[in-house]
């Protein structure tokens, strides 16, 4: 009687190896999905930070305006401010309050077009005049995957 040596793999070994490989690939796919979601959240937060800082810089450049000229209740960015066609250039001279209203209007439009979720993005500019100097808080709110997100920054 001769004993044959086994050559190759049995079907059970191949199926078991395929099962282990499949579980590993499903884990990698799940990790990829989580990574894409986290990247999207980071992108939206970066946009919000940039937009808040943009308005704060506009406020700093119009330092002769009263801080309450920038105050806006929380609401859709489109309803913020008025368009006065005042851009602060030498060709057009504007009062600080008018420039502030135009800054809010321009910022509101840029916020809408920035890439945040359009139907759920709101903004607010609040001024606390009970302290000296007044403290201004600029906030942007958006809804992402069922979660209310926001970013805010304050200046004096």
KEKE-3310 file (N, C-alpha, C; in steps of 0.2 Angstrom, whole numbers, plus 5000, padded with zeros to 4 digits):
npx = (5004:5003:5006:4999:5005:4998:4993:4992:4977:4963:4946:4939:4949:4952:4939:4938:4949:4945:4934:4940:4947:4937:4930:4940:4941:4929:4930:4940:4932:4922:4930:4935:4923:4920:4931:4929:4917:4922:4931:4923:4915:4926:4929:4918:4918:4930:4926:4916:4924:4932:4923:4918:4929:4931:4921:4924:4936:4931:4924:4934:4941:4932:4933:4927:4914:4899:4898:4886:4880:4883:4876:4865:4851:4849:4847:4843:4856:4854:4845:4852:4857:4858:4859:4870:4878:4890:4907:4918:4928:4939:4932:4919:4911:4906:4895:4900:4890:4883:4892:4894:4882:4882:4893:4888:4878:4885:4893:4884:4879:4891:4892:4881:4885:4896:4897:4892:4879:4865:4851:4850:4858:4863:4866:4872:4875:4880:4879:4886:4883:4884:4896:4912:4925:4912:4907:4908:4900:4901:4893:4890:4879:4875:4867:4871:4871:4860:4864:4866:4877:4890:4900:4908:4915:4923:4925:4932)
npy = (4994:5011:5027:5042:5058:5074:5086:5103:5113:5110:5111:5116:5123:5133:5140:5145:5153:5163:5168:5174:5184:5191:5196:5205:5214:5220:5226:5236:5243:5249:5257:5266:5272:5278:5287:5295:5302:5309:5317:5325:5332:5339:5347:5355:5361:5369:5378:5385:5391:5399:5408:5414:5420:5429:5438:5444:5450:5459:5467:5472:5480:5490:5499:5511:5509:5507:5493:5487:5489:5479:5469:5455:5445:5427:5418:5414:5416:5423:5433:5442:5459:5473:5477:5489:5493:5497:5497:5501:5507:5520:5526:5526:5533:5529:5529:5523:5514:5511:5504:5493:5487:5483:5475:5464:5460:5456:5446:5437:5432:5426:5416:5408:5403:5396:5382:5376:5366:5371:5372:5372:5381:5394:5410:5421:5437:5443:5455:5460:5473:5476:5475:5483:5484:5482:5465:5455:5442:5431:5419:5403:5391:5375:5360:5343:5327:5325:5330:5345:5357:5369:5384:5397:5413:5426:5443:5458)
npz = (5000:4995:5001:4997:4995:5000:4989:4985:4990:5001:4997:5008:5015:5006:5006:5019:5020:5011:5017:5029:5022:5017:5028:5033:5022:5023:5035:5031:5022:5030:5038:5028:5025:5037:5038:5027:5031:5042:5036:5028:5038:5044:5034:5033:5045:5044:5034:5041:5051:5043:5037:5049:5054:5043:5043:5056:5053:5043:5052:5060:5051:5049:5060:5065:5066:5076:5087:5088:5076:5068:5073:5072:5072:5075:5061:5044:5033:5021:5024:5031:5034:5022:5005:5000:4991:4995:4996:5003:4996:4989:4979:4982:4996:5012:5026:5042:5048:5037:5029:5038:5037:5024:5024:5032:5023:5012:5017:5022:5009:5005:5014:5011:4999:5002:5004:5014:5021:5012:5016:5029:5036:5047:5054:5066:5074:5089:5101:5116:5126:5139:5145:5146:5135:5122:5119:5105:5097:5084:5075:5067:5062:5057:5050:5051:5045:5054:5066:5075:5072:5076:5075:5084:5087:5097:5099:5105)
capx = (5000:5007:5003:5000:5006:4993:4996:4987:4973:4957:4940:4937:4954:4951:4933:4940:4954:4941:4930:4944:4949:4931:4929:4945:4940:4923:4933:4943:4927:4919:4935:4935:4917:4921:4936:4925:4912:4926:4934:4917:4914:4931:4929:4912:4920:4934:4922:4913:4929:4935:4918:4917:4935:4930:4917:4928:4941:4928:4922:4940:4943:4927:4933:4924:4907:4897:4898:4879:4879:4884:4871:4860:4848:4850:4843:4846:4861:4852:4841:4856:4859:4855:4864:4870:4883:4896:4912:4923:4934:4939:4927:4912:4912:4900:4896:4902:4884:4881:4897:4893:4876:4884:4897:4884:4875:4890:4895:4878:4879:4896:4891:4877:4889:4903:4898:4889:4872:4861:4844:4851:4864:4860:4871:4870:4880:4877:4884:4885:4885:4884:4903:4916:4922:4907:4910:4904:4900:4899:4891:4887:4876:4873:4865:4875:4869:4855:4867:4867:4884:4890:4906:4907:4921:4921:4930:4931)
capy = (5000:5017:5033:5048:5065:5079:5092:5108:5115:5107:5116:5120:5128:5139:5144:5148:5159:5168:5171:5178:5189:5195:5200:5210:5219:5223:5231:5241:5247:5252:5262:5271:5276:5283:5292:5300:5306:5313:5322:5330:5336:5343:5352:5360:5365:5373:5383:5389:5395:5404:5413:5418:5425:5434:5444:5447:5454:5465:5471:5476:5485:5495:5500:5517:5508:5504:5486:5485:5490:5472:5464:5452:5439:5421:5417:5412:5421:5427:5439:5447:5465:5476:5478:5496:5494:5501:5492:5504:5509:5527:5529:5526:5535:5526:5530:5516:5510:5508:5499:5487:5483:5480:5469:5459:5457:5452:5440:5432:5429:5422:5411:5404:5400:5393:5375:5373:5364:5377:5372:5371:5385:5400:5414:5426:5441:5446:5460:5461:5479:5476:5475:5488:5486:5477:5459:5453:5435:5429:5411:5400:5385:5370:5353:5338:5321:5325:5334:5352:5359:5377:5387:5404:5416:5432:5449:5464)
capz = (5000:4995:5004:4993:4998:4998:4985:4984:4996:5000:4996:5015:5017:5002:5008:5026:5018:5008:5023:5033:5018:5016:5034:5033:5017:5025:5040:5028:5019:5035:5040:5023:5026:5043:5036:5022:5035:5046:5032:5026:5044:5045:5028:5034:5051:5041:5030:5046:5054:5038:5036:5055:5054:5037:5046:5061:5049:5041:5058:5062:5046:5050:5067:5067:5067:5082:5087:5087:5069:5065:5077:5068:5076:5072:5055:5037:5031:5016:5027:5035:5031:5016:5000:4999:4986:4998:4997:5007:4992:4989:4975:4986:5003:5015:5033:5045:5049:5030:5027:5042:5034:5018:5026:5034:5017:5008:5021:5021:5003:5004:5018:5008:4993:5004:5004:5020:5019:5011:5019:5037:5038:5050:5057:5071:5077:5095:5104:5123:5127:5146:5147:5142:5128:5121:5116:5099:5095:5077:5076:5061:5063:5052:5052:5047:5047:5060:5071:5075:5073:5076:5077:5085:5089:5100:5099:5110)
cpx = (5004:5003:5004:5001:5001:4997:4990:4983:4966:4952:4939:4942:4953:4945:4935:4945:4950:4937:4934:4946:4943:4929:4934:4944:4933:4925:4936:4938:4924:4924:4935:4929:4917:4926:4933:4921:4916:4929:4929:4916:4920:4931:4923:4914:4925:4931:4919:4918:4931:4929:4917:4923:4934:4926:4920:4933:4937:4926:4928:4942:4938:4927:4929:4916:4906:4896:4891:4876:4879:4879:4866:4857:4849:4845:4846:4850:4859:4848:4845:4858:4856:4861:4864:4875:4889:4901:4918:4929:4934:4934:4920:4913:4905:4901:4897:4896:4882:4886:4896:4887:4878:4889:4893:4880:4879:4892:4890:4878:4885:4896:4886:4880:4895:4903:4895:4882:4867:4854:4845:4856:4861:4866:4868:4876:4877:4882:4882:4888:4885:4891:4907:4923:4917:4910:4905:4905:4898:4899:4888:4885:4874:4871:4868:4873:4865:4858:4868:4874:4884:4898:4905:4914:4919:4927:4928:4932)
cpy = (5006:5023:5039:5054:5070:5084:5097:5109:5111:5113:5120:5125:5134:5143:5148:5154:5164:5171:5176:5184:5194:5199:5206:5215:5223:5228:5237:5246:5251:5258:5267:5275:5281:5288:5297:5305:5311:5319:5327:5334:5341:5349:5357:5364:5371:5379:5388:5394:5400:5409:5417:5423:5430:5440:5447:5452:5460:5470:5475:5481:5491:5497:5506:5515:5506:5497:5483:5486:5483:5467:5461:5446:5433:5420:5415:5417:5425:5434:5444:5453:5467:5477:5486:5498:5498:5496:5495:5506:5517:5530:5530:5527:5533:5528:5523:5511:5507:5503:5493:5483:5480:5474:5463:5455:5453:5446:5435:5429:5424:5416:5406:5400:5397:5386:5372:5370:5369:5377:5373:5376:5392:5403:5419:5430:5444:5450:5461:5468:5481:5477:5480:5485:5480:5471:5456:5446:5433:5421:5409:5393:5381:5364:5348:5331:5320:5328:5341:5354:5367:5378:5395:5407:5423:5437:5454:5470)
cpz = (5000:4998:4999:4997:4996:4994:4984:4991:4995:4999:5003:5017:5013:5004:5015:5024:5015:5013:5027:5029:5017:5022:5035:5028:5019:5031:5037:5024:5024:5038:5035:5024:5031:5041:5031:5026:5039:5042:5030:5032:5045:5040:5030:5040:5048:5037:5035:5049:5049:5038:5043:5055:5048:5040:5051:5058:5046:5046:5060:5058:5046:5057:5070:5068:5074:5082:5085:5080:5065:5068:5072:5072:5072:5066:5049:5035:5025:5018:5031:5031:5025:5011:4999:4994:4988:4999:5000:5003:4992:4984:4978:4993:5006:5023:5036:5046:5042:5028:5031:5039:5028:5019:5028:5028:5013:5011:5021:5015:5002:5008:5015:5002:4995:5004:5010:5018:5018:5015:5026:5040:5041:5052:5061:5073:5083:5098:5112:5125:5135:5149:5143:5141:5127:5118:5111:5098:5089:5077:5069:5063:5057:5054:5048:5050:5053:5066:5070:5077:5073:5077:5078:5088:5092:5099:5103:5106)
residu = (UNK:UNK:UNK:UNK:UNK:UNK:UNK:UNK:UNK:UNK:UNK:UNK:UNK:UNK:UNK:UNK:UNK:UNK:UNK:UNK:UNK:UNK:UNK:UNK:UNK:UNK:UNK:UNK:UNK:UNK:UNK:UNK:UNK:UNK:UNK:UNK:UNK:UNK:UNK:UNK:UNK:UNK:UNK:UNK:UNK:UNK:UNK:UNK:UNK:UNK:UNK:UNK:UNK:UNK:UNK:UNK:UNK:UNK:UNK:UNK:UNK:UNK:UNK:UNK:UNK:UNK:UNK:UNK:UNK:UNK:UNK:UNK:UNK:UNK:UNK:UNK:UNK:UNK:UNK:UNK:UNK:UNK:UNK:UNK:UNK:UNK:UNK:UNK:UNK:UNK:UNK:UNK:UNK:UNK:UNK:UNK:UNK:UNK:UNK:UNK:UNK:UNK:UNK:UNK:UNK:UNK:UNK:UNK:UNK:UNK:UNK:UNK:UNK:UNK:UNK:UNK:UNK:UNK:UNK:UNK:UNK:UNK:UNK:UNK:UNK:UNK:UNK:UNK:UNK:UNK:UNK:UNK:UNK:UNK:UNK:UNK:UNK:UNK:UNK:UNK:UNK:UNK:UNK:UNK:UNK:UNK:UNK:UNK:UNK:UNK:UNK:UNK:UNK:UNK:UNK:UNK)
# end
